[in-house]
């Protein structure tokens, strides 16, 4: 340390006093590699303290590789030029709250136990690459005017950037958060790329404003985007995350994609000392789960390969413009045979909304997913429009087979809506029972086969006459004239025990009558009065059931 050969810590008392006396506000400091106790650092900062505002005023400050053995209190200081703390080690709490860095601030590879940068102002570039924070790091309401580099930084505990302003670019490539990462209320004015990063806890982006395009790549436990304003295009590539988008403002194209493979930080470094790696999250489900779209305008939203099993759609608008790409599963009804009271039930396999699951659980329908304590259970009248909008989204995307599940859900909610007229609900119940709203071919075919079997049985027992009607010709002669007459005998109702009427001959004739009636719409067989009316009824009902079955099959294979 000029003009002495020793560092400040090893100067004699006299030389140290003389050195400190020679300092003043705005002096340059060079104490690279020096071990500074808390007392010694305070004496050094007092020597450069401004007499007017009592804030330390430093020129160019070099503390690279310095060791701060106690708390380092730079709170309120003003670094007029470059501030260098590269590879510095802070054994106590580093206090830089309300500190102003007019030049570049260099903290690369520094080691912090506890760090407070609340309301710090970085007018130049801020370099924290590969730094380590053992305890909680606080950057609340900090202001970064230049480039804020946090590449490969290791936050072993929580990190808070609540209310921070990033006016320049920010780099978080390879950052690791062992706890939570809070950005609540922060603002990003320039293009930003957050990640790839790993966060063991929550990545909280609530009420953040992204004024420019942003790409976020994160392997995180939870990602909170409630009340977030996305004022430009945004792309989120995530792993392991549970995402809440409630009341987010999406003004431009916005996509969430589940990243299939682990992220590559693209930094080309393997320096991973005691930091969290994505492999440490391997015990979790790597899929991305969306929990809420409430209050979101989905006109610009694209979801790719995300799980919507527990997603709440109520309150979202423009769901008919939502795009679901890849595998986006929704909740399924309970499997197996269930009972409601004494009635056995097997639920139709289809995709359902979480809100319907909540309603059915509240109605006691069985093993449907119950609503969380803070989620309101909606009535069918509120759920039908949600299904209708999602159905339209799939139909507009030429995906009518998958849109059928949402049509089924819409019709189910209409059928259970007690605000609708009873006649309409009865008609919907009949439509559901006969063919599953024209979507269940097996149900319509089962009814068709049952109706045909019943018609065959009626024909065997009562519809076919006892004997085949005969046609005869007769005449008479009167003088020179001869007259002739012909006619068919009326069919005679069968008599005798019912068992005697169930012969193979009558069965064959009955089957022929039914098939001709249903398929070919003709019945050449002469029938009894009962058979005639039965055949007329079968012509009305059974072709309709056949048509419903064909409609259901067409709906599942239609392109």
C-alpha angles and dihedrals in degrees: 000000000000126000090010128066093219129067120253093262093057100042119114116256092255096049091044091052091048092050093049092047090055093058126089141169110310096019120150115246128202114181102145113167093007123141107226124191119209091254094049093048092050091052089050093050092045088057091061098037116131111242094217103051098015090232121135109253115200132181116200107349123194116188097149113158090000119151116223103200097189136017113324108216110193091145112151093004122146119219104196094187136016118333114204122195100149112160090356116154121219111196093180133032116313109215115196098147114149089003118150121217107191092177132035116310113215116198099146114153091359118151119225129184095188122356130194118188097155112160090355114159121218108190092172129036119311115214117194098148114155092358119148127221112192096184132028115314118211123201096156113163091354116157121222111189096172134032113324108203118192097155114156090356114158118218101184091185133019123324122201125199095161111162093359119152121220107191095167133036123306128208122202099158110152095001116158126206115191091187132014127328111212122195096157110162095359121146128219112195099176137048107295137195112191109193159283080243138155122223121181092194132028126326099211114200095159115152090359117151117218104191094176136036115296138191117199121190114179143154100205141150095233134002115202115199100162114151090356117156115220102188094172139027114309133191122191118191109184145173130196091358132141106207129204114192098172113158093352115158111229108188096163138024109312126184136182117197129183106230109226100199128043115273123261111217090208092215096114093225131119096193099132103148111171093330131133116265129197089245087065087068091054094110090067131079106270092206121107116241124198111208103179143015094170113148093008125133099224096192092107099031124117121180120192124191094338128142114245097176094119099024118134112218099175113118094023118124132212092023087155087072096048113119119214113188132181118358110345105162123197129197118294127213118259113285127236131023114320133183132225103192104315095334116102114220136188111194119225112251107245141127113272136185119250088238091061089049089054093049094049092048089052089051092054097248094147135256098005117136111271121225119259115253093257096048122090117230108234126213123240091256089065095044099052094069090051091055090045094054094046090048090054090050091057094042091052087052091055091248100125097151091062091039087065091076091058091047088053090050092049092051091047091054091048090050092052095042104111090194090071122087116274092237092057092047091049091051091049090049090054091047090050094047095047102044112351091257091312091303104094110072093179091058094049091046091049090053090045093052090045092050092047092048090050091048091050090051093049090048092051093049103037113352103070116068122245093248133013108268112248131216117222138183126212139165149167138218123229115182107303096346130085123197126195132194132188133188148153123251116243116257112260120222112245117255137188128062117337092235091061091056093059098086129144091246093054090043092055092048091048093051090050091051092050096047092047090049097048102035108022097027092227134103114189092173115103109238139193120252090266091048092050093055091043090052091049091052092048090052088058102041108031099051087050090055090047089051092050090052091050090048091053092049091047091051092055097048100035115119 
